[in-house]
Amino acid sequence: MREQDAPSPDQKKSNVIIPQLGAADGVVVIAYVATLLVPGGLVGLVGGLRGWTLVATAPMFTYAVSGIAGPLCSTLGIRWSPLSWALAFVVLVVVVGGLRLLVRRRRGTPPPGPAIPPWSLAAQLAVVAAAVVATGTGILVILGGIRTLGAIPQDWDAVFHANGIRYIAETGDGSLYGMGLTNWYEPGAPPIFYPNAYHLVATVVYEMTGATIPTVLNAQTVLIPGMLALSLVALVRRYGGRPIVAAAAALAVVAVSSVYDLLWRGPLLPFATGVALTPLLVVLVVDLLDAPGLRAAIRPGLLFALGMAGLLCLHPAILIGAVLFTLPALVQRWWSTPSRVPREVGLLVGGGVVAAVGCAAQVGGTLTTAGTLSAVTWPADQTVSTAVGEILTFGHGSDTVQLWLMAFLLVGLLAYRSLGALRWTGFTAAVFGALFVVAAASSAPWAKTITSLWWNDRWRLIALTAVPLCIVVGHGVGELQRLLVTGLARIADAARHRPPESLPSASPATRRVLAVATSVLVLLAFVVLTRGLYVSRDQARMMQNTGNGPAVSHLEITGMEEIAKIVPPGERVLNDRGDGSTWLYALTGVESVAGHYDGFRTGPDAALLAQSFNRYPDDPAVRAAVQQLDIRYVQLDAGFLRSDATREPGLTGLQNADWLTVVYRNPDVVLYRIDTPGTERTSAEVRAGVPAGPLLSDGSG
């Protein structure tokens, strides 16, 4: 392996790309920030949270309340909209605030938990600056890679999320099974469950701003690295860690390429959002367990339950991952004081029960989909040594490594004992690292079983491994700063001729000045040595699967906009599941037969047309399927999602069909109207004012 800046076939040494972010784009991003922070922040505020924990957990509570309220509104027949969303938070804030006030009046203020060592004002400001830089870096990396906020993500999962947002906005259906109707809609087909907190919040932003759905997707995507950085700061703060460790961890996590791999590959947007919020479950757990009595535990217990609900409503695998993330912290906590275990396990179980009751629909839906996990598998094509090397060098998915992250990680490991209360983070990294190695290097049935919760997808597991490792990286930065302060203090004392036996004994004021100066110096050195937090490397990662294709080109977007003017409302357009036409609904509101690249468990009519539509004149079953799905138009796009994809068998050879009329064409899109077989058409009708164009490819096969 080579260090990141060495030239490679897929990445040359390059300058940072400065993206163009217009005023309208900025409004959408700001609207998303407010949507995530304000309502969830009010919930945390009335729940007694303050400081870093309040800010970091706000998005978690926003997703929790939205994820619970959406299905509840659907059950009550209430349309999901910005108004119903806001009312859900108003009701919760009033109820929680009222109950808290009532308890205080009757029982008095409960005693506070253990005090956390304070950070100085200078330290707080420094960490704020680091968090701002981390958030800005994430935005710069993602926007620099995708170039524009309205870019369409060109991979598998994005179209499902986009179509789901459009569906909720147009129907007001916030149920857990509604979004699946964009692809699995035929009568008698089993309903498809998918947790929809991400989509419910995105729908609110979409309706408030009027932005395009790709813009809404990307407006949240650019915030995910910053959310993760805030989570790590809140975690370090809650454990009484040093400010420089918090600042360095925040900067390190937005430099790690594995974080961005969740955002171009897929992109796995609900999962990545959950990863960003995962460390906060530990914070809420510690708040609960540190409560000095049962009455004092009620408030943090409810917040803990709400945090669990937020993770579950984002993605069930994230909640399981967050539990694994937390277990080493509990083991460390209970190791020296096992007498705590019965009480604290009871508190955790109680909070879990409350979360399960509040998310009963999500829990039931998760259980119904457990069997589908076995249908997904990824090849294990690495050796154990290679997989371990990729963890330690931050080099997964690349022929280069992130050398300076590895170097600071090594320093942190060498000084591991001084990590103190945060020593458990290394064991959390080891747990996810072991799962990553199993997924990457073993094809055994047992390996598939234990990693199936993450679809045995090592890209997900390496990201979960990197998050706690960044605490160790931050510790490495902090230990270098400690050594520097000690050395400079000795020099200062020597300059004042103090005897060696009294060293180091610089005055408190001198040590404070040295602490601030060396912290700034070491953090700046970290940024410089990592060449601006590896921005150019990570921008190159984000360039993958975005832009003018492969699945959706600019001409295809233009074509879909024209198709929306032709196809009457309520009709479905027959399309190919492998090309960019699956984006038709998200971009225009016109429904298509294939609403996702995923053809698993689709209905019989859609499956028949994919195989045999070109037999329409001769096959009564095909004609019946066309009628059943209310199809009069057929759309074919030139771009395929996968380079080895081919045109669906039933959609080949249509250019010669005398029962189809071309009603729209550009070089990348053609739209046919289905005519009654045997109907004569004039030459003028065949032309229909549509210019001639090249035949679209049937695929690379």
N, C-alpha and C positions, 0 to 999 in steps of 0.2 A: 504494500500500500504506500501511497505517497501523501504528503501533506496537502492540504486543500488547494493551495495556490499553485501547485505544480500543474503544467498543462496536461490535459487529458483529451481523448477524442470527443467527450461529451461536454467538456467545459474548459474554456480557455481563461487565462487570467484576464479579468475584465473589470471595468469600472462599474460603480453602483449606478443602477438605472433610477432616475428621478421620475416618478410617474406624474401624469397630469390628472389632478383632482379638481374638477370644476366646483363652482359654488353649489350647484344643485346636488352634486355628489356629497359634498360636505354636509349639507342639510340632512340627507338621508342617514349618514353615519352618526351625526349628532342626535337625530331622532332615535336611532337604535340605542345609543348610549343612554339616553334619557329613559327609554322604555325598559331597559334592563336595570338601571340603577334606582330610579325614583320609586316605583311601587314596591319592589323588594326591599329597598332601603327603608321605607316607611314601616314595613312589617318588622324588619330587624330593629328599628329604632324603638317602636312601642314594645318590642320584645326585650329591650334592655341592652342591646348590643351597641358598642361604641368603637370608634377608632378604625384601625385596619380591618378588624373582623367585620364591622358593619359594612364597609365599602366592598370588601371582597365577597361577602356572602349575599349581597343584594341580588345579583343575577340568579343565584341558586334559588332564592325565595321567589323571585319573579317567575322562574320556570315551574316551581312547585305549585304555586297558586294557579297559574295558567293551566298547567297540566291536569289539575284536579277540577278546575272550574269548567273547562271546555266540555268534557264528557257529561258533567252534571247539567250544564246548560242544555245540552242535546237531549238528555233524559227529560228535562222539564219543558222542552219545546221552545227554548229561548235561543234566538239566533246569536251565533258568536260574532262579535263586532268590537270595535274599540270601546263602545259604550258598555256592553256587558262585561268586557274585560276590566274596565275601570271600576264598575260597580262591585265586582268580585273582591277587588282589593279594598275598596271603601268598607264593605261589610266586614271583611276580616280585620282590618285595622281598628275599626270601631269596637268590634267584639273583644279582640285581644286587649286593646287599651282599656276598655271598660272593666273587663275581668281583673286586669292587673290593678287598676285603681281601687276596685271593690275589695280585693284581697289586702291591699295596703291599709285601707281604712279600718278593716276589721281585725287584721292580724299584725299590722305594722310592717315595716320594711324588713324583708328577710336579711339575715347576715350575709355579707359579701364573701365570695370565695377567696382563695389565696391570691395575694397581690403579685402582680407581674413586675419585675424590675423595670423602672421607667427608662425610657430613652430621652436623652437631652433634646432640646429644641433643635440644635444643630444636626443631631443624628436623625431626627424625624424629617427635617428638610432634605437631608442628603438622601434618605430612602425614598422620599417623595420624588426627588429628581431622578433617581434610578428607575422608579416605577414609570415615570413619564417617558424616559428614554426607552425603556423596554417596550412600552405600548407603541411609541412612535416607530421603533425598529420593526415591530410586527407589521404595522401598517405599511411601512416602506418596503419591506420584503414582499408582502403579498401583492400590493398594488404594483410594485415594480415588476413582478413576475407576470401578472395577468394584464397589465398595461392600463386597462380602464375598469372602472367599477361596474360597468354594465356587461363585462365579458361573460360569455356562457362557459361554465365549467364543462370540459369535453370528456367526461368519464361517466361511469356506470350509475352511481347513486344520485347524482345531482338532479337528474330529470325527475326522479320520484319525489324528491323534496320540493322541487319547483312546481310540479303538477299538484302536489298535496296542498301547497299554499294557495294556488289558484282555486282548487276545489273548495277549501274552507271559506275563502273570500266570496265565492259566487253562491254557495249554498248556505253558508252560515252553520254548517254541520261540524260541530266540534267533537264528534264521537271518535272513539278509538278505532273504528272499523270503516269510517267514511272515506278516508284518503285512499284506501285500497281499491275503491270503486273506479279510480282513474285507470286501472289496468285489469282488475278482477271484478267485473261488473255483471257477468251473465247470470241469469236466474238459476238457482240451484247450486251455484259454486260456493264453496266454503268461504266465509268472510275472512279477510286478511287483517290481522291485528298489527298495528304499529304505534308505539308511544308517540304522541304528537305535541308535546309541550313546545319543542323547537318550532314546529309549524304554526302553532296557535299564536305564539309571540310574533313570529315573522309575518303572519297575516295581519296583525294589528299594525305593524310598521308599514306594510304594503298598502293598507287602506288609508292610513293617516297621511302618507307621503305621496301616494300616486306614482311611485317609482316603478320601473319594470321589475319583474320578479328576479331576473339575474342580478340586478342592482341590489335588491333586498338581500339575496343570498350572500353576496360579496360584502355588503355593509356589515353583516355580522361576522363573516369570516375574518375580516381584518382585525377584529377586536379580540379574537380568541387568544393569540399569544399574550396580549396585555392582561386578559383575565387570568391566565395561568401565572403570569408574573405576580399579580396581586395576591393570588392564592398562596404562593410560596412566601411572600412577605408576611401575610397574616399568620401562616404556620410558624415561621421563625419567631415572630413577635409573641405568639401565644405561649411558646415554649421558653420564653425569656432569652432568646438567642441574641447575638451581637448584631447591631445595625448593619455592619459591613457584610456580615454573612447574608442577611436578608437582601441587601442591595445587590451583592454579587450573584446570588442565586437568581434574582429577577432578571439580571442581565444575561446570565448564562443560559437560562431556559429559552429565551427568544433567539439564541444563537444556534441551538441544536437543530440540525436538519430533520431529525426524526419527527419533531413537532410539526413541521411543515408538510411532511409526507402524508399526514392525515388530511391535509387541506388541498392537495392537488390530486391525490390518488383516491378516487371515489367521487367527489370528496366526501369524507365521513363526517358530515357536519354535526349531527346530534351527538355522535360518539366523541368527536374532538371537543365539543363544548363540555361534555361530561368529564373528559380528561382534565380540562382546564379547571374544573370545580372540584375534582376529586380530593385534593389535599384539605379542603375545607371541612370534610366530614370529620377528620381528626380534630380540628379545632372545636367543632360542636360537641364531639364526644368528650373532650377534656373539660369544656365548660360544664357539661352535665355531671361528669364524675367528680369534679371539684366542688360541686354545690355542697354546703356544709350540713344540709338537712333535707328531709323529704319535701317540706314546703318550699325551700329554696331551689329544689330540683325541678319544680313544675315548669318554670319559665324556660330554662335551658333544655328541659326534656321535650317541650313542644317544639322548640326551634330545631333540636336534633331530629325529631320526627319529620318536621317540614323539610329539613335538608335531605334526609333519606328519600322523601317523596319527590323532591326535585330531581335527584339523580335517577330514580326509577322512571319518572315521567319523561326524562330525556332519552334513556336507553337502559334496559335491564342489565346488560353486561357491564355497564358503568357502575351500577350499584354493587354488583358482586365484586368488581375490581376495587371499588372504594373500601369495601369491607376487608379485602385482602391487604390493601394499602394501610389500613388502620391496625390490623392484628399485631404486627410487631411493636407498635406503640403500646398496645395493651399488655403484651408480654413483658416489655421492659418495665412498665408501670407496676405490674403485679409481681415481678420477680423477687423484689426485695421486701414487699409487704403483701404476702398472700392473703392476709386477713381481710383485705379490701375486696377480694374476688366475689363473695356471695352478694354483698350489697350492690356492687357496681354491675355485675352481670344482670341482677334484677332490674336495675335502672335502664340498662341497654335493651333488655328484652321488652320492658314496658314501652320504651320509645319506639322500638321496632313494631310492636303490636299496634300502637297508635298510627304509625305510618302505613301499616298494612291495611288497617280499617279505612283510612282515608283514601287509599289507592287500591281498594278492593277490585275495581274494574281492571286496573293495570296489572295487578297480580294475576287475576284470572286469565287475562289475555296473554300474559307471558307464559303461563303454563300451557296454553293451547298451542303455542308456537315452538315449544321445546323440541318437538320431534323433527322440525325442519332443519335443525342445526346440522344433522348428519348428512344433509344433501349438499353441503358446501365443504369443500376441502381445497387446500393449497399444497403444492408439492414441497416436500422437505428435501432440498437440494444442497444443503451445506453440511460441512463437518462440524463437530462440536467445537474444535479449536477455532475455526473460522467465525462461528457464531459468537463465542466468548470474546474473540478479538474485536468484533464489530461493536460489542457493548463497551469495551474499555477504550476504544479509539473513536467512538461516535462516528463510525464509518459505514453504517448499514445502508445498503442500496446504492453504494457509490464506490468508485475505485480510488477515492481519496479519503483522507481522515481529517478530523478536526483536532489538529495536533495540540493546540494550546488548551483546549478544554481537557484533553487527556492529561496534559502536564499538571494543570491545577487540580484535577481529580487525584492524581498521584500524590500531590502534596497533602490534599485532604485526607487520603487514606493513611499516609505516613503519620499524620497527626490525629488519627481518628479518635483516640481516647479523650482528647480535649474537646470533642464535639458535644460532650455532656448530655443534656436531656434529649438532644436530637440524634443520638447514636442509632436509634431504631431505624432511621431513614435508610441506612446502608443495608439493613436486613430486608426492608421493603423492596429496595432495588434488587436484592439477590433473589427474592421470590419471583418478581416479574422477569428478571433476567433468566432464571431457570426455566420458566414457562416459554420464554422466547427461544432459548436454546432447544428445548424439546420440539417446539413447532418448526424450527428451522432445520433440525438435524435428524429427526426421527419420523418414520412413516408407520411405526407400530400402532396397532389399534389402541393401546393404552394411551399413547401420546395424543392421538386424535381425540380421545375421550376427555382428557384433562384440559385440553386447550379448546374444546368445542364451544365453550361459552364466548370465546372471541373468534369463532369460525376458524379456528387454528391458523389465524392470520398473523404472521409474525410482525407485520408492519404495525399493527395495533399494540402488540406486546412490547416492542422495542420503544415505542413512545411512552408507554406506562413505566418502563424501566428507566428511561432518561429523566423523568420528572424528579424522583427522589435523589438520583445521582447529582442533580444540579445543586441540591443542598450541600452535598459533599464537595462539589466544585467551589461553591461559595465559601465553605469552611476552609478550603485550601487558600483562597484569596485572603480570607480573614487571618489565617495563621501567618502568612507572609507579611501582612500588615503588622501583626503583633511583634514579629521578629524585628521589623524595621523600627517600630516605636521603641522597643527595648534597646536596640543598638544605638539609636540617636539619643535616647535618654542617658545611656552610659557615656556617650561622647560629651553631652552637655554637662554632666556631673564632673567628668574628668577635666573639662575646661575650667571648671570652678574649683579644681584641686580637692575634690572630696576623696577621702581614703577609699581604697578598693573594697574594704569590708562593708561599706555602706551603700555600695552600688546595687541596683540603680535607685536613686533617691531624688530624682528631679522633682521640682515643686509640682503640686496639683495643676496649677495654671499652665506650667510648661508642658506637662503631659497631656493636658486637654488640647493645647495648640498642636502638639505633635500628633495626637490621635486624629484630629480633623485633617491636618495636612497630609499625613501618610495615607489615610483612608482615601482621600481624593486622588492622591498620586497612584495608589495601587489600583483603584478602580479605572482610572484613565489608562494605566498600563495594560490592564486586562482588555479594555476596548481596543487599544492600539495593537496589541499583540495578536488579537483575534481578527485583525483587519476590519475593524468596525463591526464586531460581533458576527462575522462571517456573512454579512449582508449579501455580497455578490454571489456567494455559493448558494445561499438559500433562495435568492431571487431566481437563480438558474433552475432550482428544483421547482419553483412555482410556475415557471414557464411551460412545464410539461402539461399537456392536455388542456391548454387554453389557447385562445386566439382564433384565427380563421380556419377552423376545422380541428381535428379530422371529422368529427361527427356533424357539426353545424357550422356552415360558412356564412359569410355576410350575404351572399346571394341566396342562401337557403332562408335566412331570416327575412329578406325582402320577399321571397316567394311565399312564405307563410303569411306574411301580412297581406299579400294580394289574395291568397286563398281565403282568408277570413272575409274578404269582400264578396266572394263568390258563393261560398257554401252557406245555405240558409241555416238559421239558428236551430239547434236541436238535432241536426243530422251528424252522424259519425262519418269520418273519412277513413277509408281503408288505407293502411300504410304498412311499410316494412318495419319489423321490430328491430332490425339491425342498423338502420340509418338514422339520420338526425331528425326525421319526421316525428319521433316520439316527443319532441319539444313543442309540437303544434299547440297543444292545449295550454301549456304554461305561457307561451308567448302571445297567443291570440284568443284563447277561450273556446276555440273550435275543438270538439272532442275527436279523438282518433281511436281506431280499433286497438292499436298497440300504444298504451300510455306509458310503457316502461320497456327497457331492454330485456327485462326478465320475463321469459315465457313459461316459467314454472307454474303449473296449476291454473293456466288460463282456461277460459271456457271452451266448449266444443265447437261453437260456431267460429270463434276467432282462430282456433287451431285448424279447422277445415279450410278456411279461406287462405291461411298462410300456406297451406299445402296444395290447394286445388283451385284457387280463384280463376286461373286462366282457363278452366273448363266450364266457365259460367254458361256459355250457350248450350252446352250438352248435358250438364249435370243438374238435375232438379234440386238436389241437396244443397249445392252451392248457391243456386238462386234463392232457395228458402233461407239460407243463412244471411245472404245479402239483405233480404227483406226483413228478417228478424232483427238485424242490427241497424236497420234504417240507413243503408249506405247508398249513395248515388255518385260519390266521387272517390277517386283513387289517387293518392299522392306517392310519388317516388322521389327520393333525394339521392344525389350523387355520393354524398359522403357517408361512410360506414364508421361506426364506433371503433371496431377492431379491424386491423389491417388484413386479417385473414378471413373476414366475413364475406359471405356470398348472399346474393338476393334470395329471399324466400322462394321456394319452388313455385308456389302459386302465383307469384308476381313477376315471373320471367316471361319474356316474349310478348309483352303487352303492346309494344310499339307497332305490331302488325295486326292487332285485333280490329276487325271492322265494326265491332260493337262498342268501341270506346272512342270518344272524341276528345282531342286535346283542347282544353279550354284555357290553360295557362302553361307557359313554359319560360324558363330562363336556363342558362347553362347548367345549373345545379338542381333544378326542381322542375318536375312536370306534374300537372294535374289533369286527370282524365275524368270525363263524365261517362257514366255507364248508360248505354242506349239499349233499347229492346233489340235482341238479336234479329237480324234480317231487315232492320229498318234502313231504307235507303237515305243517304245523306248527300246533299249537294256539295260540290267542291268548295263553295263558299262556307258552308257549315263545317266542313272538315277543317278548313283553315281557321275559321272562327276568329279571324283577326289575330291569330297567334303566330308569331314568327317561327320559322323552322329553327331547329336547334340540334345539337349532337345527341345521339342516343346515350342514355345513362347507363353506366356500367352495372353489370349484374354481380359485381364483387371481384375480389382478387383471385377467387378460386376457379 
